[in-house]
Every structure is written in structure tokens, then in C-alpha cells.
Amino acid sequence: MPRIPLVDDLTNSQVPGGSNILVEFDPASQWYNASLTIAAGWLRSGGKLSYYVYTRPADNIRTGLKRLGLNVELLEKEDKLRIIDWYTATLGQKSKEKEAIDSLKVAELSIDYAKIVVRGEGEYARPRPGFLVIEENFSVLDRFNEEKSWVEFYLTRRLPTTPLQGTIALRAFVEGIHSERAYKTLEAAVDGIIDFKLEEVAGERRSFIGVRSMVNVGFDSRWYPLKITENLEVSLEK
């Protein structure tokens, strides 16, 4: 099975297919670079990837993956890499990407996802073993929807697609901007929780990763500092 960098470093066995992992991150932490490191490592080890981009153009993801040594054009051509554009919709514009959405209103999104989850229709209703899903900032939906609505969409539409497809999903939320009720509801519904934080240590700001919870695998719960190379690849500093 392909390897999930950073995550597999902190667990005693691989995260099984069908798992939903919640990431909570300080916006000043290294989550975004870490997400690209995870994506690149998964692809290098033979996996396939769907990367949902919410806060930056899709080409930024391609640039980041190229910087990490990947042949992005070939990976997309072979359908091993899919970049799904949810960012352009936040600007009220039409995306030029092959895979994109036109609206972040969950009332509209739910119609499409109901076809997958409820009726089992379309390509995304079929098993997709070997795929890792990364959603870099699901908190963006809070800008366009009432909190209760997007939380319900996450619980009844996004989470069920993961076991249905047999994928592994890392879906990230900014810490501290939603209600405590929202966080607790999300946390109670997933198979694991990973935190990224920023702290000052001896006058230096450092990013850390920590596994808070895992349901199906054993894990190391300690905080670990992260080190970043010149090409912005992220690794544990043990």
C-alpha cells in the first residue's frame, strides 16, 4: 500500500482504506506545505491522489508538486493525479479546470453528492482503492453557508464517500474559527485527528505536528517539530 508521509511516521501500522482523518491547523503552521509533501510522497509510492484546492489556484498545487520533483503533466495524463478546483468558485468565476464546482452553497452541492451517497450514481460512486483525498481547507465553506448547514453536508455527504470509495481522506479545518459545537461534532464522526500548530521555542517560531486520535491504528501522541527543506518539503524532526 502507498505510504502517507508524516502520518505513517506517527502510527504503528498503515491507516486502512475507507478512513476519514480530520486535520485541524493553525493557519500560520506548515499544514499547506505538509499537505503537498504528503501528496508527493503518496504519488511517489505508487498511489493515486485527489487534491481539493480551496484557497489558491490549482496551478499553485502543480508548481508545488513539481518543486518536489514530480512529473505533474504525466501524472494527470495517466489519471494518477486529480486537482479539483473549489477555489475559483470562491471568486465568483468559472473555472477552466477539468474538475471543478460552480458554487459552494451546500444546498447545490448536496444535490450532486446525493447522487453518489444516496443513489450510488456516477464515477465517484465506484470504488477507488489506492486513492488518497486531500482537502486543504474545508473551513472555506463557512464563508458561504450557515455553520449547521455545512457541518451537516460534511457529515452526510463528504464523510460517507470515503468508505464508499475505499479511499483515505485528509480533510483540513482552520482551528479556532468555528464554534466548539462544530469542532466536537466533526471530531466525533472521524477515524482520526491530526493537529498542526505554531509555537515559539527559544525565541524561534516552530511548527509542530501531533496525532490526537486514531481509531483503527496505534499512534505516537507526542508533538513533533517539523523541518522544512529548501524545496519546502516537510519532515519530522525527531
FENBELHU-V341617 format. One line per field, one symbol per residue. burial: + if it has 9 or more other C-alpha atoms within 8 Angstrom, else -. A space follows every 10 residues. Layout:
burial=???
This chain:
burial=-+++++-+-+ +---+-++++ ++++++--++ +-++++++++ +++---++++ ++++--++-- ++-+++-+-+ -+--++---+ ++++++++++ ----+----+ ++-+++-+++ --+++++--+ ---+++++-+ ++++++++++ ++--+-+-++ +++++-++++ ++++++++++ +++++----- -++-+++--+ ++++++++-- -----+++++ ++++--+++- +--+++-+-- --++++--
